[in-house]
Amino acid sequence: MKKSLQTCIVCGRGADKRTWNNLAVLVCRNCGLTWRESFDLSEDYYVKLNEGRANLDTQKVAIRLRNSEDRFNTIRRFLPRAGICDIGCGDGSFLSILRDYGYLKCWGIEPSEYYHKMTIDRNLDVIKGEIDEILNISKRKEVHAITLFHVIEHLDDPIGSLEIMAESLRKGGILIIETPDKDASIQKATDHKNELIYPEHLFYWNEKSLCRVLQEKGFKILKISRRSFDWKHSPIKTSLMRLGMVKSLSKGNTSLDIKSQTDKDVVVIKDKGKNFFRELLRILLAYLVRILGRDDYLLVVARRI
Ligand SMILES: [Zn+2]
């Protein structure tokens, strides 16, 4: 995968070098798209990822399902009743939710053996493969929607991948992308020292760069929203950081509740329910973050035109 880009893949402009969380990145001077200076992951990185690792414990599985159900509720009015392909479906939690709600003919594509095995155990229809498998699926089946949750930031050729998705969807087909928002308030509060900034994330998108590239590739933007991993259960301190009321106090990496593919992936909520008022405050702050649009992820719904 070794590759390095000097100009922005979205707008062609030059970029400034920065260091985020000990990683060298380049920030586009025009649209703000940010990318790692060097893409140094091996070709088969995701195929080999988690080899020999034990399955997720039941608590992590439950939190991921809860997060997927919240995401589903955010986008359900845009989802067709059948023919949804979740690319990079991970452990299949979103596909499980679709099945629970009676959606038919939904598939996944997942490169990692570890996650693919989990989807088989869950009886889900998932192909082990890379993103271009969607072209084979679309030749055999009608794909009405493609979802990409925390995938686009991992791709070394996101423009090429968006072209593949545009080709796989017919006119009117829906594309839904969720990715960390590089302009999110948590990035400012932590000076980019958090778990969203790490070597697997090759590109860091914002609303401007993502919407522009989608429009150029033949999509109309239907909805832009923001959410965080399992946001209703966010700790008080995390909400205060998202609201810009405190800066990260730790010198090291700030833990966020993200879907990552490492052992640190789901942080157990520590300060939940110490007493009623504290819990009430926690919930109010989480909702305030939501209302003010200060969540960590960008969620974009687009239609193929
Ligand atoms: Zn740019």
Residues whose N, C-alpha, C, O or C-beta is under 5 A from the ligand:
A	BS01	ZN	C8 V10 C11 G12 C28 N30 C31 G32 L33
